[in-house]
Amino acid sequence: MAVKVLVVDDSSFFRRRVSEIINADPRLEVVGNAVNGKEAVEMTKRLNPDVITMDIEMPVMDGITAVRQIMQATPTPILMFSSLTHEGAKSTLDALDAGALDFLPKKFEDIARNRDEAVGLLQKRVAELARKRVFMRRAVRATAQASTAALARESSRETATRSLASSRTSLTTAGSSTATARQPVRSAPAVKPATRFKASGKKYQLVAIGTSTGGPVALQKILTKLPANFPYPIVLVQHMPATFTAAFASRLNNLCQIDVKEAEDGDILKPGMAYLAPGGKQMMVDGRAGSSRLRILDGGDRMNYKPCVDVTFGSAAKVYQDKVLSMVLTGMGADGREGARMLKGNGSTIWAQDEDSCVVYGMPQAVAKAGISTEDLPLDRIAERILVEIGMA
């Protein structure tokens, strides 16, 4: 059965162009077009699409507001189209905060070397995001079931309290008839405690994190939970256009207790500082453990990813040997697998984000399937796990 797609844009030319690309893939089918956010909200309820492509700047209701309303009423994977400007970057990050899962530049020539490659990338992104719909709806059902169960437990407690009060009254007035008047009180089922983490006892000097699709939200959730006195430097590799990384680093810096900056050539790695690899470049760790710096190099025409997780992880493995705590988070493809293999070969620790919490279970799956990661972790507990591992929790 084809993936149902709703295309949302105020430009009839762009709607037609995107629709033609999507319909050219037999796995995909455009089931509707909306010209603004308000129409998108209404059509999502009526058409129940598997994926939505959404423009940001539109009349009547903008894309960010529409994303927020859709995620509240009918959670659906949303792919944003953005302009590659500083303002476009800020708006796209706002849309991701609102619940959108991924984004692509609105000018297809900005994302690929030729038209065929750009077309294939858009089709692949839509198909990958459609898989997340199952998990999104499952999470909504689980939340609803949890709320219903909580209400049922509360109702049960109230009923039990009333029954007990009634029994006590009967005891006072009826004496020996209490035994037949008393109702059994059933306790609420115990909530299964979350897994308690244990530190491995390993010593670290660097934290390294690589991610792609879904990464901006994932990184934000992790980094905002780290304290200002975090004892190690952190290197971050997020697949992202060059015009986006400065805005993203600035946003993280404003939200986090640790300091976050877009990495620059020659930056000395300092504790409590996170360095985000600049888009379109490669970030390498150079020097020796405890006295290292970053090298920012040209992206290279032959490299598929700029920045590339493999490049940064591989360089960290050479400098820090077994002293790296590394994570591969949500993302399409397998970038990070070979760098993680080098880290593990030198004795460092590699964790992978688990499938349910990933936007796209590609990069973490590649690491897990290769037997490189030692733990698969849900996103909302990765920061906790880090703090336990380094002895701060």
VOPAGU-2260 file (C-alpha; in pm, 1 decimal, decimal comma):
REM VOPAGU-2260
SITE   aa  ch    i         X         Y         Z
SITE  MET   A    0       0,0       0,0       0,0
SITE  ALA   A    1     140,6     337,5    -106,3
SITE  VAL   A    2     248,8     597,2     150,4
SITE  LYS   A    3     -11,0     876,9     153,3
SITE  VAL   A    4     141,0    1225,9     132,2
SITE  LEU   A    5     -14,2    1569,7     187,2
SITE  VAL   A    6     176,3    1852,8      13,6
SITE  VAL   A    7     144,7    2198,4     174,0
SITE  ASP   A    8     275,7    2516,0       6,4
SITE  ASP   A    9     128,8    2848,7    -102,8
SITE  SER   A   10     315,1    2826,2    -436,3
SITE  SER   A   11     118,0    2630,8    -697,4
SITE  PHE   A   12     442,3    2576,7    -892,3
SITE  PHE   A   13     619,7    2421,3    -592,3
SITE  ARG   A   14     317,6    2208,4    -499,2
SITE  ARG   A   15     305,3    2072,3    -852,0
SITE  ARG   A   16     681,0    2011,0    -862,4
SITE  VAL   A   17     687,3    1824,7    -528,4
SITE  SER   A   18     374,3    1626,6    -618,1
SITE  GLU   A   19     526,2    1511,5    -949,0
SITE  ILE   A   20     843,0    1391,6    -773,2
SITE  ILE   A   21     651,6    1205,8    -503,6
SITE  ASN   A   22     404,7    1044,2    -745,3
SITE  ALA   A   23     694,6     926,0    -963,4
SITE  ASP   A   24     787,3     682,5    -685,0
SITE  PRO   A   25     553,1     378,5    -682,4
SITE  ARG   A   26     587,6     360,5    -303,0
SITE  LEU   A   27     435,8     707,4    -261,8
SITE  GLU   A   28     109,2     882,3    -349,8
SITE  VAL   A   29       2,8    1245,5    -306,3
SITE  VAL   A   30    -350,4    1240,5    -164,2
SITE  GLY   A   31    -400,8    1614,2    -125,6
SITE  ASN   A   32    -263,6    1966,8    -164,5
SITE  ALA   A   33    -307,2    2254,3      81,7
SITE  VAL   A   34    -222,3    2620,3      21,2
SITE  ASN   A   35    -174,8    2727,4     383,7
SITE  GLY   A   36    -138,6    2593,6     735,8
SITE  LYS   A   37    -506,8    2617,4     820,7
SITE  GLU   A   38    -600,5    2399,6     524,2
SITE  ALA   A   39    -323,0    2159,3     620,1
SITE  VAL   A   40    -463,3    2111,1     971,0
SITE  GLU   A   41    -813,4    2046,5     835,9
SITE  MET   A   42    -698,0    1813,7     555,9
SITE  THR   A   43    -478,1    1613,9     792,2
SITE  LYS   A   44    -782,9    1528,5    1002,2
SITE  ARG   A   45    -985,5    1436,4     692,1
SITE  LEU   A   46    -726,0    1254,7     478,8
SITE  ASN   A   47    -514,1    1095,9     753,2
SITE  PRO   A   48    -188,1    1113,2     550,8
SITE  ASP   A   49     121,3     913,2     643,1
SITE  VAL   A   50     357,7    1207,0     577,9
SITE  ILE   A   51     318,6    1582,8     525,8
SITE  THR   A   52     557,7    1811,5     336,8
SITE  MET   A   53     525,1    2165,0     472,4
SITE  ASP   A   54     640,5    2511,4     372,4
SITE  ILE   A   55     722,6    2755,7     653,1
SITE  GLU   A   56     616,7    3096,0     518,0
SITE  MET   A   57     248,9    3087,2     415,1
SITE  PRO   A   58     -53,2    3319,7     442,6
SITE  VAL   A   59    -348,2    3263,9     682,4
SITE  MET   A   60    -146,0    3022,2     898,5
SITE  ASP   A   61     230,3    2969,5     881,9
SITE  GLY   A   62     393,7    2628,0     876,5
SITE  ILE   A   63     524,6    2638,4    1235,3
SITE  THR   A   64     178,0    2705,3    1379,6
SITE  ALA   A   65      33,6    2433,2    1157,1
SITE  VAL   A   66     294,3    2182,2    1275,7
SITE  ARG   A   67     211,2    2260,7    1636,7
SITE  GLN   A   68    -163,4    2212,2    1582,0
SITE  ILE   A   69    -120,3    1893,5    1378,6
SITE  MET   A   70     106,5    1737,2    1640,0
SITE  GLN   A   71    -150,7    1811,6    1910,3
SITE  ALA   A   72    -453,6    1678,2    1721,0
SITE  THR   A   73    -328,4    1411,9    1476,7
SITE  PRO   A   74      47,3    1345,3    1517,5
SITE  THR   A   75     193,4    1289,7    1170,6
SITE  PRO   A   76     553,6    1287,2    1037,0
SITE  ILE   A   77     624,9    1628,2     881,9
SITE  LEU   A   78     906,5    1722,6     643,1
SITE  MET   A   79     971,9    2097,5     628,6
SITE  PHE   A   80    1100,0    2286,3     325,8
SITE  SER   A   81    1332,1    2571,1     417,3
SITE  SER   A   82    1536,8    2845,9     258,4
SITE  LEU   A   83    1912,1    2825,6     324,0
SITE  THR   A   84    1937,3    3161,5     501,0
SITE  HIS   A   85    2003,6    3254,2     862,6
SITE  GLU   A   86    1637,5    3341,8     911,1
SITE  GLY   A   87    1536,2    3024,0     730,2
SITE  ALA   A   88    1757,7    2825,4     968,2
SITE  LYS   A   89    1597,0    2983,0    1275,6
SITE  SER   A   90    1246,0    2917,3    1142,7
SITE  THR   A   91    1332,4    2557,1    1055,5
SITE  LEU   A   92    1468,1    2495,1    1404,7
SITE  ASP   A   93    1145,8    2644,1    1544,9
SITE  ALA   A   94     948,2    2400,7    1329,0
SITE  LEU   A   95    1154,5    2107,8    1458,1
SITE  ASP   A   96    1089,0    2224,1    1813,7
SITE  ALA   A   97     717,9    2231,6    1729,8
SITE  GLY   A   98     729,1    1865,4    1624,0
SITE  ALA   A   99     845,0    1844,6    1260,4
SITE  LEU   A  100    1080,0    1550,4    1207,5
SITE  ASP   A  101    1306,4    1662,8     924,7
SITE  PHE   A  102    1376,9    1936,0     670,0
SITE  LEU   A  103    1516,0    1987,0     321,8
SITE  PRO   A  104    1626,1    2303,1     139,7
SITE  LYS   A  105    1356,6    2441,1     -86,4
SITE  LYS   A  106    1607,1    2475,0    -370,6
SITE  PHE   A  107    1676,0    2115,5    -466,7
SITE  GLU   A  108    2008,9    2208,3    -625,3
SITE  ASP   A  109    2129,4    2292,9    -272,2
SITE  ILE   A  110    2094,4    1934,2    -152,4
SITE  ALA   A  111    2244,5    1733,6    -438,3
SITE  ARG   A  112    2485,6    1747,1    -729,1
SITE  ASN   A  113    2218,4    1683,8    -991,6
SITE  ARG   A  114    1840,2    1668,2   -1032,5
SITE  ASP   A  115    1813,2    1290,1   -1025,4
SITE  GLU   A  116    2003,0    1273,6    -697,6
SITE  ALA   A  117    1780,8    1545,2    -546,4
SITE  VAL   A  118    1464,7    1365,9    -659,7
SITE  GLY   A  119    1584,3    1037,9    -510,3
SITE  LEU   A  120    1673,8    1206,2    -182,0
SITE  LEU   A  121    1329,2    1363,8    -143,6
SITE  GLN   A  122    1155,2    1034,0    -221,8
SITE  LYS   A  123    1376,0     846,1      23,4
SITE  ARG   A  124    1319,5    1099,9     302,5
SITE  VAL   A  125     941,4    1078,7     262,7
SITE  ALA   A  126     947,4     698,0     259,8
SITE  GLU   A  127    1170,5     684,3     568,8
SITE  LEU   A  128     956,5     931,8     765,5
SITE  ALA   A  129     643,4     728,9     689,2
SITE  ARG   A  130     784,9     447,4     903,3
SITE  LYS   A  131     786,7     680,1    1203,1
SITE  ARG   A  132     409,6     729,4    1186,2
SITE  VAL   A  133     351,8     389,3    1346,3
SITE  PHE   A  134     565,8     483,6    1645,4
SITE  MET   A  135     407,4     828,5    1674,4
SITE  ARG   A  136      54,0     691,2    1681,1
SITE  ARG   A  137     165,8     412,3    1915,2
SITE  ALA   A  138     307,1     672,3    2154,7
SITE  VAL   A  139     -20,8     864,5    2145,5
SITE  ARG   A  140    -215,1     545,2    2220,0
SITE  ALA   A  141      22,8     457,9    2502,5
SITE  THR   A  142     -19,2     804,4    2653,2
SITE  ALA   A  143    -396,5     780,2    2625,5
SITE  GLN   A  144    -394,6     432,3    2778,9
SITE  ALA   A  145    -172,4     550,9    3062,4
SITE  SER   A  146    -408,9     841,2    3129,7
SITE  THR   A  147    -710,1     607,6    3125,1
SITE  ALA   A  148    -534,0     365,2    3359,0
SITE  ALA   A  149    -444,4     648,9    3595,3
SITE  LEU   A  150    -806,1     765,1    3600,7
SITE  ALA   A  151    -923,7     407,3    3660,5
SITE  ARG   A  152    -682,1     367,2    3950,9
SITE  GLU   A  153    -798,0     694,5    4101,7
SITE  SER   A  154   -1161,3     588,5    4061,0
SITE  SER   A  155   -1079,8     251,6    4217,1
SITE  ARG   A  156    -917,7     419,1    4516,5
SITE  GLU   A  157   -1218,0     647,3    4562,7
SITE  THR   A  158   -1455,1     349,3    4543,2
SITE  ALA   A  159   -1243,2     155,8    4791,4
SITE  THR   A  160   -1237,8     452,2    5029,3
SITE  ARG   A  161   -1615,7     484,4    5012,1
SITE  SER   A  162   -1658,4     108,4    5065,8
SITE  LEU   A  163   -1426,4     115,8    5366,2
SITE  ALA   A  164   -1612,5     410,1    5514,6
SITE  SER   A  165   -1940,4     227,9    5458,9
SITE  SER   A  166   -1801,6     -84,7    5626,6
SITE  ARG   A  167   -1690,0     111,7    5930,1
SITE  THR   A  168   -2034,7     263,3    5959,4
SITE  SER   A  169   -2187,6     -83,2    5940,0
SITE  LEU   A  170   -1950,1    -201,2    6214,1
SITE  THR   A  171   -2073,5      70,0    6444,4
SITE  THR   A  172   -2441,6       8,6    6378,2
SITE  ALA   A  173   -2461,3    -359,3    6296,4
SITE  GLY   A  174   -2190,9    -522,3    6507,2
SITE  SER   A  175   -2130,1    -874,8    6379,6
SITE  SER   A  176   -2278,7    -799,7    6039,7
SITE  THR   A  177   -1958,4    -609,6    5951,5
SITE  ALA   A  178   -1800,7    -911,1    5787,6
SITE  THR   A  179   -2069,0    -930,0    5522,8
SITE  ALA   A  180   -2081,9    -552,2    5472,5
SITE  ARG   A  181   -1710,5    -497,9    5421,3
SITE  GLN   A  182   -1594,9    -486,7    5054,6
SITE  PRO   A  183   -1248,3    -611,1    4953,8
SITE  VAL   A  184   -1004,2    -331,0    4870,1
SITE  ARG   A  185    -777,5    -408,5    4572,0
SITE  SER   A  186    -451,2    -217,6    4555,2
SITE  ALA   A  187    -348,2     -43,3    4233,2
SITE  PRO   A  188    -101,0    -240,1    4018,8
SITE  ALA   A  189     258,7    -150,0    4091,1
SITE  VAL   A  190     436,9      64,4    3834,2
SITE  LYS   A  191     740,4    -115,5    3695,5
SITE  PRO   A  192    1047,8      85,6    3793,3
SITE  ALA   A  193    1279,0     213,1    3522,1
SITE  THR   A  194    1606,3      29,7    3471,3
SITE  ARG   A  195    1872,5     150,9    3711,4
SITE  PHE   A  196    2195,1     232,9    3534,1
SITE  LYS   A  197    2536,2     136,2    3669,5
SITE  ALA   A  198    2867,4     299,7    3588,7
SITE  SER   A  199    3116,6      77,6    3406,7
SITE  GLY   A  200    3412,0     222,3    3597,2
SITE  LYS   A  201    3586,7     336,0    3278,7
SITE  LYS   A  202    3766,7     671,5    3271,7
SITE  TYR   A  203    3696,7     926,5    2998,2
SITE  GLN   A  204    3841,8    1246,6    2860,2
SITE  LEU   A  205    3605,8    1320,1    2568,1
SITE  VAL   A  206    3239,6    1275,7    2472,4
SITE  ALA   A  207    3158,0    1239,6    2100,2
SITE  ILE   A  208    2807,3    1236,9    1949,2
SITE  GLY   A  209    2707,6    1182,4    1585,9
SITE  THR   A  210    2360,1    1220,2    1436,5
SITE  SER   A  211    2157,1    1320,7    1132,3
SITE  THR   A  212    1778,0    1311,8    1069,1
SITE  GLY   A  213    1603,8    1398,1    1397,1
SITE  GLY   A  214    1934,1    1504,0    1549,6
SITE  PRO   A  215    1858,7    1868,6    1633,5
SITE  VAL   A  216    1580,0    1771,9    1873,7
SITE  ALA   A  217    1776,0    1471,4    2006,5
SITE  LEU   A  218    2086,2    1678,5    2080,7
SITE  GLN   A  219    1876,6    1946,7    2248,8
SITE  LYS   A  220    1710,8    1689,1    2476,6
SITE  ILE   A  221    2046,4    1548,2    2583,4
SITE  LEU   A  222    2261,3    1858,6    2614,5
SITE  THR   A  223    2006,9    2064,5    2808,1
SITE  LYS   A  224    2022,6    1805,8    3089,7
SITE  LEU   A  225    2400,0    1830,4    3137,4
SITE  PRO   A  226    2528,2    2050,0    3423,9
SITE  ALA   A  227    2751,1    2353,8    3377,2
SITE  ASN   A  228    3039,1    2173,9    3553,2
SITE  PHE   A  229    3038,6    1885,0    3303,9
SITE  PRO   A  230    3398,7    1757,5    3325,4
SITE  TYR   A  231    3477,1    1678,5    2960,4
SITE  PRO   A  232    3470,2    1850,3    2621,8
SITE  ILE   A  233    3200,6    1730,8    2378,6
SITE  VAL   A  234    3230,0    1710,5    2000,5
SITE  LEU   A  235    2905,5    1708,1    1801,7
SITE  VAL   A  236    2855,2    1604,7    1440,1
SITE  GLN   A  237    2512,0    1683,5    1295,8
SITE  HIS   A  238    2441,7    1649,6     923,0
SITE  MET   A  239    2326,2    2002,7     848,3
SITE  PRO   A  240    2378,1    2273,4     581,9
SITE  ALA   A  241    2652,3    2528,6     638,8
SITE  THR   A  242    2407,1    2814,2     694,8
SITE  PHE   A  243    2229,4    2619,4     970,9
SITE  THR   A  244    2506,7    2513,5    1208,3
SITE  ALA   A  245    2585,4    2860,6    1347,8
SITE  ALA   A  246    2216,4    2922,0    1425,4
SITE  PHE   A  247    2181,2    2575,9    1578,3
SITE  ALA   A  248    2491,1    2616,9    1797,3
SITE  SER   A  249    2363,5    2955,9    1914,6
SITE  ARG   A  250    2024,0    2808,3    2002,1
SITE  LEU   A  251    2181,2    2524,5    2199,3
SITE  ASN   A  252    2408,8    2768,0    2382,2
SITE  ASN   A  253    2107,9    2972,8    2491,8
SITE  LEU   A  254    1922,3    2662,9    2614,8
SITE  CYS   A  255    2204,4    2469,4    2782,3
SITE  GLN   A  256    2396,6    2508,7    3105,7
SITE  ILE   A  257    2714,0    2397,5    2927,2
SITE  ASP   A  258    2862,9    2624,3    2659,5
SITE  VAL   A  259    2799,7    2536,0    2294,6
SITE  LYS   A  260    2966,9    2687,9    1990,3
SITE  GLU   A  261    3015,4    2622,3    1621,5
SITE  ALA   A  262    3363,6    2475,5    1599,1
SITE  GLU   A  263    3645,7    2682,2    1451,0
SITE  ASP   A  264    3985,0    2574,2    1330,0
SITE  GLY   A  265    4230,7    2570,4    1620,2
SITE  ASP   A  266    3969,9    2552,2    1899,6
SITE  ILE   A  267    4128,1    2401,6    2212,1
SITE  LEU   A  268    3901,5    2137,0    2366,4
SITE  LYS   A  269    3787,1    2249,6    2711,1
SITE  PRO   A  270    3569,6    2081,3    2977,4
SITE  GLY   A  271    3204,6    2185,7    2982,2
SITE  MET   A  272    3216,8    2305,0    2619,2
SITE  ALA   A  273    3042,3    2143,3    2323,9
SITE  TYR   A  274    3176,7    2200,4    1972,1
SITE  LEU   A  275    2936,9    2160,7    1676,8
SITE  ALA   A  276    3100,0    2067,6    1345,9
SITE  PRO   A  277    3032,4    2340,9    1085,9
SITE  GLY   A  278    2817,5    2239,3     789,5
SITE  GLY   A  279    3003,0    2175,7     464,2
SITE  LYS   A  280    3331,5    2106,9     647,2
SITE  GLN   A  281    3506,7    1819,9     824,0
SITE  MET   A  282    3598,9    1838,4    1193,6
SITE  MET   A  283    3900,4    1643,8    1320,5
SITE  VAL   A  284    4052,1    1609,2    1665,6
SITE  ASP   A  285    4427,6    1675,1    1665,8
SITE  GLY   A  286    4708,7    1669,5    1923,1
SITE  ARG   A  287    4717,1    1444,4    2227,2
SITE  ALA   A  288    4470,6    1347,6    2501,1
SITE  GLY   A  289    4431,3    1626,4    2756,2
SITE  SER   A  290    4585,2    1881,2    2519,8
SITE  SER   A  291    4398,2    1857,7    2192,0
SITE  ARG   A  292    4246,7    2099,2    1946,6
SITE  LEU   A  293    4012,9    2090,2    1649,8
SITE  ARG   A  294    4101,7    2110,6    1284,0
SITE  ILE   A  295    3832,3    2229,3    1045,5
SITE  LEU   A  296    3904,7    2114,1     692,1
SITE  ASP   A  297    3742,9    2138,3     350,6
SITE  GLY   A  298    3451,9    1895,6     314,8
SITE  GLY   A  299    3603,5    1714,3      19,1
SITE  ASP   A  300    3420,1    1644,3    -307,4
SITE  ARG   A  301    3431,4    1266,9    -260,3
SITE  MET   A  302    3272,9    1269,5      85,9
SITE  ASN   A  303    2901,2    1192,7     106,5
SITE  TYR   A  304    2862,6    1375,7     436,5
SITE  LYS   A  305    2996,1    1718,4     527,6
SITE  PRO   A  306    3047,2    1700,5     821,3
SITE  CYS   A  307    3105,4    1327,2     852,6
SITE  VAL   A  308    3071,4    1135,7    1180,4
SITE  ASP   A  309    3325,3     873,5    1067,3
SITE  VAL   A  310    3592,2    1141,7    1016,2
SITE  THR   A  311    3548,5    1298,5    1359,6
SITE  PHE   A  312    3511,6     967,3    1544,9
SITE  GLY   A  313    3814,5     821,2    1366,9
SITE  SER   A  314    4034,7    1116,9    1458,8
SITE  ALA   A  315    3911,5    1104,8    1820,3
SITE  ALA   A  316    4002,2     735,3    1835,9
SITE  LYS   A  317    4362,2     812,1    1734,8
SITE  VAL   A  318    4405,6    1093,0    1989,3
SITE  TYR   A  319    4204,6     966,5    2287,6
SITE  GLN   A  320    4236,9     589,6    2238,2
SITE  ASP   A  321    4010,3     425,2    2502,0
SITE  LYS   A  322    3904,5     749,3    2674,0
SITE  VAL   A  323    3605,0     840,7    2451,1
SITE  LEU   A  324    3239,4     804,4    2550,7
SITE  SER   A  325    3055,0     811,6    2217,8
SITE  MET   A  326    2696,8     791,7    2096,2
SITE  VAL   A  327    2535,6     741,0    1757,0
SITE  LEU   A  328    2189,8     894,5    1747,0
SITE  THR   A  329    1896,6     900,8    1504,1
SITE  GLY   A  330    1979,7     941,5    1137,0
SITE  MET   A  331    1953,7     798,0     787,6
SITE  GLY   A  332    2232,0     585,0     644,4
SITE  ALA   A  333    2533,9     436,3     820,0
SITE  ASP   A  334    2765,2     731,3     887,0
SITE  GLY   A  335    2940,2     674,3    1218,9
SITE  ARG   A  336    2968,4     297,3    1191,9
SITE  GLU   A  337    3331,9     286,2    1077,7
SITE  GLY   A  338    3438,7     565,9    1312,7
SITE  ALA   A  339    3265,6     384,6    1598,5
SITE  ARG   A  340    3445,0      65,0    1495,4
SITE  MET   A  341    3777,8     247,2    1531,0
SITE  LEU   A  342    3676,4     380,8    1872,3
SITE  LYS   A  343    3575,6      36,3    1994,7
SITE  GLY   A  344    3894,9    -113,6    1857,9
SITE  ASN   A  345    4089,2     124,1    2080,2
SITE  GLY   A  346    3877,6      40,9    2385,5
SITE  SER   A  347    3634,3     333,7    2390,0
SITE  THR   A  348    3262,5     307,8    2468,8
SITE  ILE   A  349    2989,5     330,2    2203,1
SITE  TRP   A  350    2615,4     356,7    2268,9
SITE  ALA   A  351    2331,9     368,3    2014,4
SITE  GLN   A  352    1989,7     530,2    2037,8
SITE  ASP   A  353    1712,4     270,0    2040,1
SITE  GLU   A  354    1470,2     220,9    1751,5
SITE  ASP   A  355    1151,9     343,3    1917,0
SITE  SER   A  356    1294,0     685,7    2002,5
SITE  CYS   A  357    1469,5     743,5    1667,0
SITE  VAL   A  358    1316,3     952,2    1390,2
SITE  VAL   A  359    1507,6     729,7    1147,4
SITE  TYR   A  360    1668,5     411,8    1277,9
SITE  GLY   A  361    1952,2     405,1    1027,7
SITE  MET   A  362    2281,9     518,8    1179,4
SITE  PRO   A  363    2219,4     361,0    1522,7
SITE  GLN   A  364    2098,7      39,9    1358,5
SITE  ALA   A  365    2417,3      18,3    1151,5
SITE  VAL   A  366    2626,5      40,6    1468,1
SITE  ALA   A  367    2407,8    -202,1    1663,1
SITE  LYS   A  368    2388,3    -460,8    1382,2
SITE  ALA   A  369    2765,8    -455,7    1346,4
SITE  GLY   A  370    2795,7    -544,7    1715,3
SITE  ILE   A  371    2982,9    -221,1    1789,6
SITE  SER   A  372    2751,7     -58,4    2043,8
SITE  THR   A  373    2737,7    -193,5    2397,9
SITE  GLU   A  374    2399,9     -39,2    2488,0
SITE  ASP   A  375    2083,0      69,9    2304,2
SITE  LEU   A  376    1924,8     358,7    2491,4
SITE  PRO   A  377    1596,1     553,2    2468,0
SITE  LEU   A  378    1654,4     919,8    2392,4
SITE  ASP   A  379    1491,4    1048,6    2710,4
SITE  ARG   A  380    1738,9     853,9    2927,6
SITE  ILE   A  381    2067,4     912,4    2743,4
SITE  ALA   A  382    2162,8    1220,6    2948,8
SITE  GLU   A  383    2088,7    1027,8    3269,1
SITE  ARG   A  384    2301,9     739,6    3145,1
SITE  ILE   A  385    2591,1     974,9    3065,8
SITE  LEU   A  386    2582,0    1129,3    3412,6
SITE  VAL   A  387    2574,2     788,1    3580,7
SITE  GLU   A  388    2862,2     663,0    3367,3
SITE  ILE   A  389    3089,5     955,3    3455,5
SITE  GLY   A  390    2992,6     955,2    3823,0
SITE  MET   A  391    2778,1    1268,5    3833,0
SITE  ALA   A  392    2448,9    1095,5    3928,0
